[in-house]
Structure formats: structure tokens, C-alpha cells
Amino acid sequence: MTTTQKFLNDLFYSLNEPNLDYCVLRGYESLPEKISNDIDFGVSDSCKVLFFDILKETAKNHDYSVQVELIRHSVIKMKLSNRHGNIIKIDVWWQFNYLGLEYLCINKMLSSRELYKNIFYVPSSEYEFALSYLKELLHNSWIRKDKVEVLTRKMKKRSYLPFNKYFNKNMINDFFISVETKKFKVKLLSVRAKNSILLKNIYCHGLFYVLINIYRYFKIRFFYRNEYYNLMRKLVDKK
């Protein structure tokens, strides 16, 4: 067993022991034996402090140092490295948003999670599909050919549940059709989806909440980056 596998086994065991609300979002098929790319964690906002405490303690026990590489609204990207040259990149998300507007409820995703290989938790197939699809749709406005193939495999059935909060039935149907017909350019659908999450966020959370979150997103990204970085870094580095 490699040092990386030992670390990951210990990390997953330590996360499972207190029944912490987390899951590995994607690219988990070869874990813990092999890391195909970054390891993306979804974590409940109420559990993120405990998550970072466990991550730091486990890293220390396995002689890994933790370096924060990037911080944005609701996500921290880290690099773990040891003296043997092993590197593990871990991203931690506690909300899925576009410009500060939530488009998928992470707590609902976590409530439907499944134990994988009897070692760690992953999203249910419908939530994994929804997250992967919406990320491409909202952030890129197009879907790469290789992503369409992955999405097709993940779309085992037309499950409306993950989308229902922020999108209407017709739009959700268009999401599924775009994958089934292998439609790569979805700019118009992306604009419709962005309008929908704006209006539904206002309806669900109120205009003041939405304006504050949009303001916070841009403030963190463009004006308050260093201060927010130091604030969130304390979450990772606190003694």
C-alpha cells in the first residue's frame, strides 16, 4: 500500500467516524488506490470547521504539509505534499453557486449520498449528473465532447429532483435533451438557466439576501481577495 493510499484510507475513516456530512463529488472511481485528478469534496457548511480539523490532523500524522493555493466564494483549493514528493490536490466546496447565486442545494445532495466501496461517500447518480451538467452549463455555456460522454453515462434516468428548486419542468427537459442529442453549444439555454436561478433565488431567499451574496462574490473576487484569503486561511491553519 502506497503512502498516498494509506493517507486517504485514514482520512476517509476519520471523516466517517463522526458521520460528518461530506462526499467526494466526482472522479472517485479509482480512489483510494489511485488519484486521477484533484479530489473534490462537498461538505456541509456546518461541518466545514470539523472537516478542516480532521484533514489537518490526518495530514500531520502522515507527514503531509497543507498549502492553500486558491480561495473563492465557498471553495478552498489546497495542495498537500510530503518529503517523498507525493502531491495530493484537494478542493473543498460548501456551496454550489454562480456569481453568488446557489444553483444546487449541497445539503440535499449530502442527504442522498451513497457509501462507495464501503470506504467513502459519493453523491447519488442524479445529483452527480446535475452538478456536472450545471457546472458546464452555467460556467462555460458549452459542453465539451468528452463531458457529454460522461454525462450520458451518469444520466441513468431523468431525475428532476436535484433541479426542481431553481428550474422549471420545461427547462429541466431541455437539460436532458441537450445531453441526449449531444448538443455542445448551449449558450441560449445557459442564459435562460442564469435568469432562472436569479429569479428563484430572489423568490426563495429574498432580494436583500441575493444582493448581499452577489456583492460578496464580487467583493471577494476583485476587491477583498487578500483579506478574505487570510480569513479563510485561518480556518485551515488555525491551531
N, C-alpha and C positions, 0 to 999 in steps of 0.2 A: 504493500500500500504506500503510495507516494505521500510526501508531506502535505501537499495540497489536498489530497483526498482525506487525510486524517483531520486537517483543519476543518474542512467542510462538514464531515461527519459530526465532529464535535460541535460546530456552530449550529447545525440543524437540530441536534439533540438538545442543545441548550435553549434554543428557541421554542422547541416543542414542550419542554418540561413545564414551563409556566402557562402553557397553552396560549402563547402570545399570538395575536391576530396578525398574521403575515402570510404571504405566498410568494413563490418565485413566478414572475409574470410570464416569461417566455424563454425559449432556448434552453430548456431544462432537461431535455431528453437524455443527454449523456452524463448528467450530474449524478452522483458526486465524483465519478471516476474521471471525467474529463470536462473541462470548461471550453465551450465552443466560442464564447464571446464574453461580454460583460455579464455579470449576474444581476438581473433587475429584480428588486424586491418591492412588493407593495405592502405597506404597513399602515395599520390604523393610526390616525393622528394621535389618539390617546395612548398608543403603545410605543411611539417612536423613541421616547426617552429610554425606556427599558430595552428596546431593540439596540440602540447605540451602546448602552452599557454592556449588554451581552456580547455584541460584536467586538468592542474594545477589549474586554476581558479574555475572550477566546483568542483574539489576535495576539495578545500579550503572552498567553500560555503557549502559543505555537511560534513565538519569536517573529511575529509579523509586525511591522510598523504600519500605521494608518495615516495616509496623506489625503487631505481634502483637495480635489482637483477643480471642482466647479460647484457652485451653488446657485440655484434659481428658485423661483417661487414653487415651493412644495417638492423640491427634489435636491438631493445631495449626491454628487458623484465622487467616489473615493478610489484610491489605489492602495492596495496592501502589498507589501514586499518584505522579503526576508533576506538574510545574508547569503542564501544559496542562489539568489537571483530569481526566485519564484515571484511572479506578479499576479495578483487577482484584482480585477476591477469590479467594483460593486456600486450599483446605483440604487438609491432608496427613494421611493415615491410615497407620499401620504395624501396626495390628491391628484386627480387627472383633470387638467384644465387647459383651456385655450385662452390666452390673454387674461388669465384670472377667472375665467368662466368655467365652472365644472361641467364636464360633458359625460362623465360616467361616475357612478357612486362607488367609491372604493369599499365602503363598509358592506354594501350589498354583494360586491364581488367576494369579499372575505367570508361572508356568511354562507356562500355556496362553494367554498374551496373544497378540494379533494386531496387526500393523502396519496402521494406518488411514491412508488417503490417502497412504501412503508417507511420512508425516511423524511420527506419534506412535503410541504403543501404547495399546490398549484391551483390556478383558477379553474372553475368548471369550463368545459369547452365553449359554451355560449358566451361566457364573459371574456375568455381569451380571444375569441373571434372579434367580439365587439371592441375590445381595447385596441387590438392590432389594426382593425379596419378604421376606426375613428382617428387613430393617430395619423395614419396615412392621409385620410380624407381632409382633416382639419389643418394639419401642419404642412402638408405637401401639395394638396389639391390634385394629386395624381397618384396612381398606384403602380409601383414597379412590377415588371413581368414576374419576377421571382416571388414577389409578395402575393400576387394573385394566386399563384400555385399553392402557397402556404395557406392563404385564406380559404381557398376551395377545400383543402383537406380539413381545416378546422370547422368549416361550416357544415356540421353533421346534420343539422336541422335548422329550420327557420325559427329561431327563438327570438321573440320580440322583447322578452323580459329585460335584458340589460339596457335596451334603447328607450323603453317606454317613458321614462321620466322627462326626457328632453326632446323627443322627436315624435311626430305623429305617425299613424299607420302607413300612410302613402309614402312618406319619406323613408321609413324603415324598409318597405318593399323595394324602393329604388336602391337602397344599400345592397340588398341581397341580389337584385337583378344585375347590378354593376359587376359583381363578382362572378355570377353565373355566366354572363356574356363576355367576361374578360375585358371589360371596359377600363382602359388605363387613364384616360383624361376625364376627370370628374370635377372640373372647375366650377361649373354651374351648380352641381349638387353640393359642392363644398360651401359655396356662398349661401345656399338655402339652409344647410346644416348650421352654419355660423349664426345666421339670423335666428334660427330656431333656439339655439342654446342661449342666445342673448335674451330673447323674449321669455323663455321658460325659466331662466334663472331669475329674471325680474318677478315672474309670477310666483315662483317657489320661495324665493328668499327676500324679495323686496328690492326696490330701486336703490335705496341707500346702500344695502349690502353689496349689490352689483357694482355700483360706482366706486365704493371703497376697495373692492377686490381688483378692479381694473386699474385704479390708481396705484394700488400697492404693487401690482405686477410690473407696471412701467417704472415705478419709482425704484424698485429693487433692481430691475434690469439695467436702467440707464443712469440713475442719479444716486442711488443709495447702496450701490453694489458693495463697497468696502465695509460699510457699517453693518449691512445685513450679513455679509460674509463672516465678519468677526462674531456677530451674534449667533449665527447658526454653527459656526466652528466650535463655539463653547459647548454646544450640545454634543459634539463628537469628542472634544478634547477635555471636557470637564473631569476633574479628579474625583 
